[in-house]
């Protein structure tokens, strides 16, 4: 509009998938059948950005808490991210005691990514010396705040973020959630990433689900086609399915950049272990997965 003010609009559609990665299972069923395969809306918003006063957004889009637990400078997050349920989250643990499959990976593991996308009004302060801060309020009464920081100091690149979200007015089970993440990478290619989050419960006697997850990474220029990123991760997720649950994950991932076409190849091996109070004895779930991501 002028030197100080920029206006914008953003529409992003949600393509239906016959078998979304997070819903992959062993029950011979697709995550989306033909009857439910309809297009959806991911983002639909208008915004105004002032050079000195920040950005105001209205409509459906990311809230201020979104992706604050997803800070990761390793380059291997496509394969080895902090939410193992993103890959084959529909696979069920086998209970050897009861001979049943009562719980899935997605039931006991959650990265707690804030409110995520919603109809909201959001205000982001202008970035200041590497700091950023945003606030949002959804149309059904939830609100959140999220901030972050990024900098390069000598041979180190670092980034961190945190959030708090009050969802007491929109959930019958949860009061609030908060969390954060941080990542640091050396010019040699080595990196360290840590993240964690908590879901505060309303129900008396229900423990607050929480987790801590970390990863050691390494990036190297092994091939002319682009950098190769390695990551070894471990996470512990407590009380997500029910009180006393402890899900542990140990994974190794590789991401190969295809710089000329802006895409990636990835490979992942990960073991999932579930301990539940009582006499239940669950078999581990071991996953080997590979794929290609095309960006266009």
C-alpha positions in Angstrom: 0.0 0.0 0.0 2.9 2.3 0.8 6.5 2.1 2.2 5.2 1.2 5.6 2.1 -1.0 5.0 1.8 -4.3 3.1 -1.5 -6.1 2.6 -1.8 -9.8 1.8 -4.1 -12.7 1.4 -3.3 -16.4 1.6 -5.4 -19.5 0.6 -4.1 -23.0 1.0 -6.1 -26.1 0.2 -5.9 -29.5 1.9 -5.6 -32.3 -0.6 -7.3 -35.6 0.5 -4.9 -38.5 0.8 -6.0 -42.2 0.4 -3.5 -43.3 3.0 -2.0 -40.4 5.0 1.4 -41.2 6.6 0.2 -40.5 10.1 -2.7 -43.0 9.7 -0.8 -45.9 8.2 -1.8 -49.1 9.9 -1.7 -52.9 9.7 -5.5 -53.5 9.5 -5.8 -53.4 5.7 -7.8 -50.2 5.7 -7.1 -46.8 4.1 -7.1 -43.7 6.2 -9.5 -42.0 3.8 -12.1 -43.9 1.8 -13.6 -42.6 -1.4 -16.7 -41.2 0.3 -14.7 -39.0 2.6 -12.1 -37.9 0.0 -13.0 -34.2 -0.2 -10.9 -31.1 -0.4 -10.5 -29.0 2.7 -9.2 -25.5 3.6 -5.9 -25.3 5.5 -5.4 -21.6 5.4 -7.7 -18.8 4.4 -6.7 -15.4 5.7 -6.1 -11.7 5.0 -3.3 -9.7 6.7 -1.8 -6.3 7.0 1.9 -5.8 8.0 3.3 -2.5 9.2 7.0 -2.0 9.1 7.2 -0.6 12.6 4.1 -2.0 14.4 4.0 -5.6 13.2 1.5 -7.9 11.5 -2.3 -8.4 12.0 -3.9 -11.6 10.5 -7.6 -12.5 10.3 -9.1 -15.8 9.2 -8.0 -19.5 9.4 -4.3 -20.0 9.8 -1.6 -20.9 12.2 -2.1 -19.6 15.8 0.8 -18.1 17.8 1.6 -21.4 19.4 1.9 -23.4 16.2 5.3 -25.0 15.5 7.0 -23.7 18.6 8.0 -27.2 19.5 9.2 -27.9 16.0 12.5 -25.9 16.0 15.1 -28.2 14.4 18.3 -27.1 12.6 19.6 -30.6 11.9 18.1 -30.9 8.5 16.9 -34.5 9.3 13.5 -33.5 10.7 11.7 -34.9 7.6 12.7 -38.4 8.6 13.4 -38.0 12.4 11.1 -35.4 13.8 9.8 -35.1 17.4 6.4 -36.7 16.7 6.8 -40.4 15.8 3.0 -40.6 15.3 3.5 -38.6 12.1 4.8 -41.8 10.6 2.5 -44.9 10.9 0.6 -43.4 13.8 -2.3 -45.9 13.2 -0.3 -49.0 13.9 -1.5 -50.8 17.0 0.6 -52.2 19.9 -0.1 -55.9 20.5 -1.0 -56.8 24.1 0.5 -60.2 24.6 -1.4 -60.7 27.9 -4.9 -60.0 26.7 -4.2 -60.9 23.0 -5.7 -57.6 21.8 -4.6 -54.5 20.0 -6.2 -51.8 22.1 -3.9 -48.8 21.5 -2.1 -47.2 18.6 1.2 -45.2 18.3 -0.9 -42.0 17.9 -2.8 -42.8 21.1 0.3 -42.6 23.3 2.5 -40.1 21.5 1.8 -36.5 20.7 4.2 -33.6 20.1 1.6 -31.1 21.5 1.9 -28.5 18.7 -0.2 -25.8 20.3 -3.6 -24.9 19.0 -2.4 -25.4 15.5 -4.6 -24.0 12.7 -7.9 -22.3 13.6 -10.2 -19.4 12.8 -8.4 -16.6 14.7 -7.2 -13.1 14.9 -3.4 -13.0 15.4 -1.0 -10.2 16.1 2.8 -10.5 15.6 5.1 -7.9 16.9 7.9 -6.9 14.5 11.0 -9.0 14.9 13.7 -7.3 17.1 17.3 -8.5 17.2 16.4 -12.1 16.5 13.3 -12.1 18.8 9.7 -12.7 17.7 6.5 -12.7 19.6 2.9 -13.4 18.6 -0.6 -13.6 20.2 -3.8 -15.0 18.9 -7.4 -15.5 19.9 -9.7 -18.1 18.2 -13.4 -17.6 17.4 -14.3 -20.2 20.1 -12.5 -18.6 22.9 -9.1 -20.1 23.1 -6.0 -17.9 23.2 -2.2 -18.4 23.0 1.1 -16.7 23.0 4.3 -17.8 21.4 7.8 -16.5 21.0 11.1 -17.4 19.5 14.7 -16.3 19.1 17.4 -17.0 16.5 21.0 -16.0 16.1 24.4 -16.8 14.7 27.3 -16.5 17.1 30.7 -17.3 15.6 30.6 -20.8 14.2 27.2 -21.6 15.9 23.7 -21.2 14.6 21.0 -21.4 17.3 17.2 -21.1 17.4 14.6 -21.5 20.3 10.9 -21.1 20.8 8.2 -21.5 23.4 4.4 -21.2 23.8 1.5 -21.2 26.2 -2.1 -21.9 25.1 -5.3 -21.6 27.2 -7.9 -24.0 25.8 -10.1 -24.3 28.8 -13.1 -22.8 27.0 -12.8 -25.2 24.0 -12.0 -28.5 25.6 -13.9 -30.6 28.2 -10.7 -32.5 29.2 -7.8 -30.0 28.9 -7.1 -26.7 30.7 -3.9 -25.5 29.0 -0.8 -26.6 27.2 2.7 -25.3 27.0 6.1 -26.3 25.6 9.2 -25.3 23.8 12.1 -26.4 21.7 15.6 -25.4 20.9 18.3 -26.4 18.4 22.0 -25.5 18.0 24.2 -26.3 15.0 28.0 -26.0 14.5 29.5 -25.1 11.2 31.2 -28.6 11.2 27.7 -30.1 10.7 27.0 -31.4 14.2 23.7 -30.3 15.9 21.7 -30.9 19.1 17.9 -30.5 19.3 15.7 -30.6 22.4 12.0 -30.2 22.8 9.2 -30.9 25.4 5.6 -30.0 26.2 2.8 -30.5 28.8 -1.0 -30.8 28.5 -2.7 -29.7 31.7 -5.8 -31.8 32.4 -9.2 -30.8 33.9 -10.2 -34.2 35.1 -9.5 -34.9 38.8 -7.0 -37.7 39.1 -5.8 -37.5 35.5 -2.1 -37.0 35.2 -0.8 -34.3 32.8 0.6 -35.9 29.7 4.1 -34.7 29.0 7.2 -35.6 27.0 10.9 -34.9 26.5 12.6 -35.6 23.2 16.1 -35.0 21.9 18.2 -35.6 18.8 21.9 -35.5 17.8 22.4 -34.7 14.2 25.2 -34.4 11.6 25.1 -32.8 8.1 27.8 -33.5 5.4 28.3 -32.8 1.7 28.8 -36.4 0.7 27.3 -36.0 -2.8 27.1 -33.3 -5.4 23.3 -33.4 -5.5 23.0 -31.8 -2.0 23.7 -32.2 1.7 23.1 -35.4 3.6 21.6 -35.1 7.1 21.8 -37.8 9.8 19.8 -37.8 13.0 19.7 -40.1 16.1 16.7 -39.4 18.3 15.2 -40.5 21.6 11.9 -39.5 23.2 9.9 -40.4 26.3 6.1 -39.7 26.2 4.2 -40.1 29.5 0.5 -40.4 30.4 -0.9 -39.6 26.9 -3.0 -42.7 26.6 -3.9 -43.1 30.3 -2.2 -42.6 33.7 1.0 -44.6 34.0 1.7 -45.0 30.3 5.3 -44.6 29.2 6.1 -44.7 25.5 9.7 -44.6 24.5 11.0 -44.1 20.9 14.5 -44.6 19.5 15.1 -43.7 15.9 17.7 -43.1 13.2 16.9 -41.0 10.1 18.7 -39.9 7.0 17.6 -37.1 4.6 19.2 -36.5 1.3 18.7 -33.0 -0.2 18.1 -32.8 -4.0 19.1 -29.2 -4.3 18.5 -28.9 -8.1 14.8 -29.6 -7.8 14.3 -28.5 -4.2 13.2 -31.9 -2.9 14.4 -34.6 -0.6 14.8 -38.4 -0.2 14.5 -39.8 3.3 15.0 -43.1 5.2 13.9 -43.9 8.8 14.2 -46.8 11.2 12.5 -46.4 14.6 11.5 -48.6 17.5 8.4 -47.8 19.7 8.1 -49.3 23.2 5.0 -49.0 25.5 4.9 -49.7 29.2 1.4 -49.6 30.9 0.6 -50.1 34.5 -0.9 -53.5 35.5 -0.3 -56.9 33.8 -0.4 -55.6 30.2 2.7 -56.6 28.2 3.0 -54.9 24.8 5.2 -56.0 21.9 7.5 -53.2 20.5 6.7 -51.7 17.1 9.7 -51.5 14.8 9.3 -49.4 11.6 11.5 -49.1 8.5 10.2 -46.4 6.2 11.5 -44.5 3.1 10.1 -42.0 0.7 10.5 -38.9 -1.4 9.2 -35.4 -0.9 8.6 -33.3 -4.0 8.2 -29.6 -3.4 6.4 -27.6 -6.1 
